[in-house]
Amino acid sequence: MTRDFSSLEPEDRLDAPLAPSTGELELEDRVALRRIHGLSTELTDVTEVEYRQLRLEKVVLVGVWTEGTAIESEASLTELARLAETAGSQVLDGLVQRRDRPDPATYIGSGKVNELSDIVLSTGADTVICDGELSPGQLQQLEARLKVKVIDRTALILDIFAQHARSKEGKAQVELAQLQYLLPRLRGWGQTLSRQAGGRAGGGNGGVGLRGPGETKLETDRRRIRAKISKLRKEIAALGAVRDTKRGRRVANAVPSVAIAGYTNAGKSSLLNAITGAGVLVEDALFATLDATTRRSETPCGQVYTLTDTVGFVRHLPHQLVEAFRSTLDEVADADLLVHVVDGADPLPEWQVNAVREVLADIGRRRSGVMPPELVVVNKTDAIDEVALVRLRHLLPGAVFVSARSGAGLDELRERIAELLPKPQREMDVLVPYARGELVSRVYTDGEVLAEEHTEHGTQLKVKVYPDLAGQLEAFQSNTV
């Protein structure tokens, strides 16, 4: 059952029939290990010397299709191929096994492991990447039978994060996530690596049955990893306190905050640059941004707000990463407005939307269900045709359609952000002396001026302001509404 999905139109992919239920899986689907064509990234235009210098890891991808359509399962493996390329691998082949659930012992079933072994040998691959999170037992069984390194989707994403982390906080968060993933998957050599003798092995008071090997090398490693995890959590908490202090200053100054969230490589950093001219790294790669970046911006009417670029999400984002990046993700929960960026050029944008909203819902549950309002922004409109654009407008009503590259739609986006930002609520009539011109300037920056009149004694203003600024204006108040 070979399927060439690269030539399908987007509407054909979305209208594909749903997969049969667990009890209705067809026999040929159950026994087929389907090869997904078009995933190979084998290099053909370099010399042998150049190829040796590249030293790319050769990988074969394998996934288990348990639900959804065939197109969705192939799209998931295509995304895994992009993840593998981002990590620095050369994808040789990709396969999907149709099952009602992954095999508890070998992920794809004992018989299919033999077929996969033949493919690994024929392609010369040195690594197999599974499109799912493997249990320690599955990982051990596959490596024992395939005789090559086996990793899962979670380990692959963690590796990409480790390559892209730049700040001290980002590196600590990634290391914490890696250690949490590694801890239950440690494997040792049994009692031969004992570190000490237990039960008074050298003396005569231990008694029969009480003399043992003591702490093994595996137990020592686990103890050290737990100690390192504890240390990293303290470091991240301390760095999070610094972030909270900066956030607290913005709150005290009544500066509204906007967080940019979305799927990885949806164009969040490009959008930040287009709006604020921040100049942050923009790269056509998955998880190019791991460290939150905050920049100052203004609405068309002059209201100041901050715009924060956050880490991208992905389907089946490892829970270790969500836990480790808690302080960074809190930027999303604490914002006054959430700008949800969607890649309009993706064949299945609704997958992106659902994956992001699942992570956001997880953050919301941790924060007692309190989340900011959401503004959906469809990016890369310059890379999609008119039919796909009409479909997206129907799929995402109320969304703003922009192109960070060409600048199309950015003015509308700025207007929508200005409409959704929280407005000053306290209305006041004040007479500000001319000697306090800095207060008038701040009212124009942080508040809303309803009326202004220049009198003999100062500037008469009718304004709406935030509570902190209202406290400074109370001394000049003539009437409070």
Phi, psi and omega in degrees: 000079180267134184231122176264103185262356183290336183268357182286141174286154180304320181291331177291324181293319184286334181269008180298144182296150179292151179291149177296159179289174185305318183278356185243016181296129181289151186300318183293329176291322183293325185264353187271133168255096192276132179272129180263111183279159176088006181265347185293135175242028182298134184277132182237354186243031177232156178283167181297322179295314179297321181295320179294325180292327181293318176051049179284144178284131182267124187232152170241133181262145177216135180227162176244121181267107183250336182205170181080191182269166177297324179297320180294320180294322179289324177295323178296319179289327176297319176296321177299324177296320178294321177298317180297318178296319179299325180284352178099031181250161174250114183278123181263325184199161177218136184225148177233131177254128180273117179214159175284335174199154179299146177293129184294339183265313187233011176075311182246003180098148186298316182295321182288337176297322178296318177295319178296323178298319178297321179293321178298317180293319183289328181271344183075025181290150176245000180212143173242130180245124181263138183275066180172174178266120182274144172284161178305322179293317177298318180298316181292318180297315182295317180294324180294325184268327182273339179063023174225169179292138178235129174229165179246180183300321181297312180298324179295314180296319178298324178294319179296317178300319180297325179289327188262350181293133182240314184282164179298318180293318179298317179295320179294320180295318180293317179298321177298315180296320179295318180292322177296325177288321185287326189308309180283356184250009178295142176229137182237189182250027175074215188279352183289343180252035179297140181265338182206164177263129181256167176067030179054053185298333182268353183248176183259004185265354183289324181087159180295134178086354181254001178261123183220182184283346182076214185279125179275168178300321181297317179294323177297316179298317180297319180297318180293321179294318178297321178294320179293321178299316179298318180294317181295322179298321178293320179296315181295322178297320179294317178293326176295329177295323176296317178298319179296324178296315179296318179295322179296324177296319179294321178294317180298326179273006177057041177265114179298150181238142177237128178253133176263119178231164179159182181291152178298139179066025177276350179102029182293313180294323177297321179293320177300316179296320182294325183276319188247348185067035187292325181076026178283166183300129173236123184214139178279072182208155180285137177058041176291334180248120175242332183263129181297136178238127181245131179228157180270142177214173180225147173283165178304333179269004174098004179285129182276139174210164178255147180237123185243126175269125184246173180295144180283157178255170179206158177300139180057045176300126183304134182295335177297324180288320178299321179290315184290325182268026183302314183295324178290318180291339177296338175300326179290314183292329184271356183286159175276338180211139178250118175264108183266107184269130180241138177281103181293339181275355180287141180298330182232072183296333179295332174297316179299313182300314182295319180296317180293317182291332175295316179293319179297322178295323177296318177296319180297321179296323179290333180256033177060032174077006182269114178225150181287163175297152186248134172242114181278129179237118178269115183262169177066036179294341178286350184251009181235154182274176186293324181296314179295327180294318178297319180297320180292323178296326176286323183288324185235072179296140181087357180283156175258133183254121185224167168227109180295334181285312183269342182090359181295133176083356183291325178296318177296321179297317179299320179296318180294320177298317179298322180292325187268346178293147178297139181256152175302140186252334185272122181262133185219152168249121183226152173243103185265122178301151181297336178290344180253048181298336180295331177290321177297318179297319181290326177299319179293329182279313188255349182238200181227121181269118180270326179204149181218138178213134180266119182247182180295328186258353180158194181263118178273122184233141166247116192225163167242125186223166175281162185303320183294320178288328178299324179297325179283337182270348185300329180295339182249015186284132176256331178196136179248128179269000000 
